[in-house]
Amino acid sequence: MNGTEDRRILRTQKKLKTSLLQLLQEKSLDELTITEVTKQAKCNRVTFYSHYKDLNELLAAIVADHLNGLASYFRKGFEDLERFSSTDVQRHLPIFEYIYNHQFVFRLIITGEVLPGSQNQFCESLVQVAATELRLEEESELEIPTLNYFMTYGSLGFFLYWTQQDFKDSPLVMAEKLAALHGKMYTGAVVLDK
């Protein structure tokens, strides 16, 4: 496959993803049809089926894109650091900024109502970054993966609260709150060599 075909495939997939998200603002997923999505995307059903088997698979691709984007943006919070304190707001801020800038999709992901398992995918994407790129400074009686899962899945409730409040607090305020909570669990972390 040449570069032109690759770009055309990516462009078509993007149009389908954008169309589904636009339609989800008007209807629930179970009320939508592939025909509606393809009409909105200005393509046909054959084109749709050459990329996705159904609307759930299309939505799963959207979720994967946004979770990959979140993980990349999360890394920005510590990529130029050697270490950081658990109370460092700048370490948490990128997560909240990214979610805030993609509120509609993350409301779907974090509530888990539209795509079963999306809450776990959300947490796992954050766990993977922390597990592979960070290490606690101090010794802990708990294994690092245990602490990492506890903090990440515990934070899910924090993100749920934010979505239920319709993202009322700014990303900075939420990062400050999460930094304060994390500060009560561990002192600091070291960024592992890449």
C-alpha positions as CSV (number, residue, x, y, z in Angstrom):
1,M,0.0,0.0,0.0
2,N,1.4,3.4,-0.9
3,G,1.4,6.6,1.0
4,T,-1.6,8.0,-0.9
5,E,-3.8,5.0,-0.1
6,D,-2.7,5.2,3.6
7,R,-3.7,8.8,3.8
8,R,-7.0,8.1,2.1
9,I,-7.8,5.3,4.5
10,L,-6.9,7.5,7.5
11,R,-9.0,10.3,6.1
12,T,-12.0,8.0,5.6
13,Q,-11.6,6.6,9.1
14,K,-11.4,10.1,10.6
15,K,-14.6,11.2,8.7
16,L,-16.4,8.1,10.1
17,K,-15.1,8.8,13.7
18,T,-16.1,12.5,13.5
19,S,-19.5,11.6,12.1
20,L,-20.2,9.1,14.9
21,L,-19.2,11.6,17.6
22,Q,-21.4,14.3,16.0
23,L,-24.4,12.0,15.9
24,L,-23.8,10.7,19.5
25,Q,-24.4,14.3,20.6
26,E,-28.0,13.9,19.3
27,K,-28.8,10.2,19.8
28,S,-27.6,7.3,21.9
29,L,-25.4,4.6,20.2
30,D,-28.2,2.0,20.1
31,E,-30.5,4.5,18.3
32,L,-27.9,5.1,15.5
33,T,-27.5,3.2,12.4
34,I,-24.5,2.6,10.1
35,T,-26.5,4.3,7.3
36,E,-26.8,7.5,9.4
37,V,-23.1,7.5,10.2
38,T,-22.1,6.9,6.6
39,K,-24.5,9.5,5.3
40,Q,-23.0,12.1,7.8
41,A,-19.5,11.0,6.7
42,K,-20.5,11.3,3.0
43,C,-19.5,7.7,2.2
44,N,-21.3,4.4,1.7
45,R,-21.9,1.3,3.8
46,V,-19.4,-0.8,1.8
47,T,-16.7,1.8,2.7
48,F,-17.8,1.6,6.4
49,Y,-17.5,-2.2,6.4
50,S,-14.1,-2.1,4.8
51,H,-12.9,-0.4,8.0
52,Y,-15.2,-1.5,10.9
53,K,-17.6,-4.4,11.5
54,D,-20.1,-2.3,13.4
55,L,-20.6,1.0,15.3
56,N,-19.2,-0.5,18.5
57,E,-15.9,-1.2,16.7
58,L,-15.9,2.3,15.4
59,L,-16.5,3.7,18.9
60,A,-13.8,1.5,20.3
61,A,-11.4,3.0,17.7
62,I,-12.3,6.5,18.8
63,V,-11.7,5.5,22.4
64,A,-8.3,4.0,21.6
65,D,-7.3,7.1,19.7
66,H,-8.2,9.4,22.6
67,L,-6.6,7.1,25.2
68,N,-3.4,7.0,23.2
69,G,-3.6,10.8,23.0
70,L,-4.1,11.0,26.8
71,A,-1.1,8.8,27.5
72,S,1.1,10.9,25.2
73,Y,-0.1,14.1,26.7
74,F,0.3,12.7,30.3
75,R,4.0,12.1,29.5
76,K,4.4,15.8,28.9
77,G,3.9,16.3,32.6
78,F,7.2,14.7,33.5
79,E,9.1,14.2,30.2
80,D,11.7,16.9,31.0
81,L,12.0,16.0,34.7
82,E,14.3,13.7,36.5
83,R,12.0,13.5,39.6
84,F,8.9,15.2,40.9
85,S,7.0,15.4,44.2
86,S,3.7,13.8,44.5
87,T,2.2,17.2,45.3
88,D,3.6,18.7,42.0
89,V,0.5,20.0,40.2
90,Q,2.3,20.1,36.9
91,R,2.6,16.3,36.9
92,H,-1.2,15.9,37.0
93,L,-2.2,19.0,35.0
94,P,-1.7,17.4,31.5
95,I,-4.2,14.7,32.3
96,F,-6.9,17.2,33.2
97,E,-6.1,19.5,30.3
98,Y,-6.4,16.7,27.8
99,I,-9.7,15.4,29.2
100,Y,-11.1,18.9,29.5
101,N,-10.2,19.6,25.8
102,H,-12.0,16.4,24.8
103,Q,-14.9,16.5,27.3
104,F,-17.5,14.7,25.2
105,V,-15.4,11.7,24.4
106,F,-14.0,11.4,27.9
107,R,-17.5,11.7,29.4
108,L,-18.4,8.6,27.3
109,I,-15.2,6.8,28.4
110,I,-15.2,7.6,32.1
111,T,-18.9,6.9,32.7
112,G,-18.5,3.6,30.8
113,E,-22.2,3.8,29.8
114,V,-21.7,3.7,26.1
115,L,-18.8,1.3,25.7
116,P,-18.5,-1.4,28.3
117,G,-14.9,-1.7,29.6
118,S,-13.9,1.9,28.7
119,Q,-13.4,2.8,32.3
120,N,-10.8,0.0,32.6
121,Q,-9.2,1.0,29.4
122,F,-8.9,4.6,30.7
123,C,-7.3,3.4,34.0
124,E,-5.0,0.9,32.2
125,S,-3.7,3.6,29.8
126,L,-2.6,5.7,32.8
127,V,-1.3,2.6,34.7
128,Q,0.9,1.6,31.8
129,V,2.6,5.0,31.6
130,A,3.3,5.1,35.3
131,A,4.4,1.5,35.5
132,T,6.9,1.7,32.6
133,E,8.2,5.2,33.1
134,L,8.1,6.1,36.8
135,R,9.5,4.7,40.0
136,L,8.8,5.7,43.6
137,E,11.7,7.4,45.4
138,E,11.1,6.0,48.8
139,E,10.8,2.4,49.8
140,S,7.3,1.0,50.2
141,E,5.9,-2.0,51.9
142,L,3.5,-2.4,49.0
143,E,4.6,-3.6,45.6
144,I,4.7,-0.7,43.2
145,P,2.1,-2.2,40.8
146,T,-0.3,-2.5,43.8
147,L,0.1,1.1,44.7
148,N,-0.1,2.2,41.1
149,Y,-3.4,0.4,40.6
150,F,-4.8,1.6,43.8
151,M,-4.0,5.2,43.0
152,T,-5.2,5.0,39.4
153,Y,-8.4,3.2,39.9
154,G,-9.1,5.3,43.0
155,S,-8.6,8.4,40.8
156,L,-11.3,7.0,38.5
157,G,-13.9,8.1,41.1
158,F,-12.3,11.5,41.1
159,F,-12.7,11.8,37.3
160,L,-16.3,10.5,37.5
161,Y,-17.0,13.3,40.0
162,W,-15.6,15.8,37.6
163,T,-17.7,14.6,34.7
164,Q,-20.8,14.6,36.9
165,Q,-20.1,18.2,37.8
166,D,-20.0,18.9,34.1
167,F,-16.2,19.8,34.3
168,K,-17.1,22.8,36.4
169,D,-13.7,23.1,38.0
170,S,-10.8,24.0,35.8
171,P,-8.1,21.5,34.9
172,L,-5.7,23.4,37.2
173,V,-8.1,23.2,40.2
174,M,-8.6,19.5,39.6
175,A,-4.8,18.9,39.3
176,E,-4.3,20.7,42.6
177,K,-6.9,18.5,44.3
178,L,-5.4,15.3,42.9
179,A,-1.9,16.3,43.8
180,A,-3.0,16.9,47.4
181,L,-4.5,13.4,47.5
182,H,-1.5,11.8,46.0
183,G,0.7,13.7,48.4
184,K,-0.9,11.8,51.2
185,M,0.1,8.4,49.6
186,Y,3.7,8.8,48.5
187,T,6.4,11.4,48.6
188,G,7.8,11.5,45.1
189,A,8.8,9.7,42.0
190,V,11.8,9.3,39.7
191,V,11.4,9.4,35.9
192,L,13.1,6.3,34.4
193,D,15.6,6.7,31.6
194,K,13.9,6.4,28.2
